[in-house]
Amino acid sequence: MICIDDYDIFKNASSTLKESSKSTHNGTTMYMSESMLPVVDFDNVKDQYVRDLSVFETPASNDALYIDSNGELFFIEFKAGKMAKKIFEVRLKLFDSLLILSDIIGKGISFNREYLNYILVFDESINIDHDDVVVYQDTPSREWLNSRYIKKGDSEYIRFRLRRFQRLYVKRVFTVGRDEFQDRFAKVWAAEQVI
């Protein structure tokens, strides 16, 4: 288990879920979460991490890192656009973030498999359509059937070819829409903060 306050790089990157979920498209700013829950802005952590390394190319990074009341860590990536064109980017962000986190906290991949989870929050109104069929071979009806079938088996339906990360690099992977993220995670974490 780690504590944010033990790492200056994390303390210096404090933010909120709302700010971490911010994106701008065509001059319009939108937020995928309205939660003011405190998180670590992992894009900021990455910038601090590489500042003195003189790297040729800046690594990619997830949007946020959250540690819940049980000591579980959650990388959170918000994607407002079409996932069909962003799957490679999402995977790269996860790999780079895993390496940066592991170096900062001095823990190996076995620690991540035990304590670190990954959440991809996507805009389901944009991404469950026929344009994505070419990339990950799912149609709206297949998405619906798969999600219902897996929920009956008490398992998580993982979209966008991210299942391979679960149990290999992280404990669990969640691919959820904005509303589901709010209900399953943000509200629960906010309630933990009050206690």
Phi, psi and omega in degrees: 000141178239161179236132180306318184293347178279353186230112179302322182299327177282317180299325181281001182237031181289144182204196175233163175302318181302308181297323179292336182268003184290136173216154180235126178230124179052041178080359180256127179266134176225157178238135178270354174215144176257003184290135177265018178300132179289135177221173172264125176285101187286338172298320177294318178302314179301316179298318177296319183299317184269353186311314184259010183269348181052049181281150180288319181229129180289133178292165175272165179205155174289166183285318188214158172232131179231142175242120183277180185292345178266003181085007177282138178261145179226117166278136180233128176237126179257129178230111183273338185265194180290126181287333182306326182264000188237005184297315179300316179300317180297316180295319178297317178300319180293314179300309181299318180295321177300316181294317180296312179301313181301319179293317182297314185270353178068033179239149180271185183295332178296326174297315179298320179296333182269327189238344187257131176243160180232132177236122170257120178256119183235164178273102186294334180291336179267328193262348178260079178209180186286344178297330182277351183302319182299322186276312184232018170055037177238140175249165179305319180292321178294319176303314181296312180297314180300314182296321179291317180297314182292320179297325177296327180273011180056046181230165182261133175275116184252119182267175168060034176055037179259358181301327184300338181284333183291130180071348174266312182243330180226164181294305182219152176239134177235131172241109188227153174284170182302312182295318179296321177300315180301312184288315186279331187238296188303313180294320180295314179296320179297321178294325177296325182294329183288327184292000000 
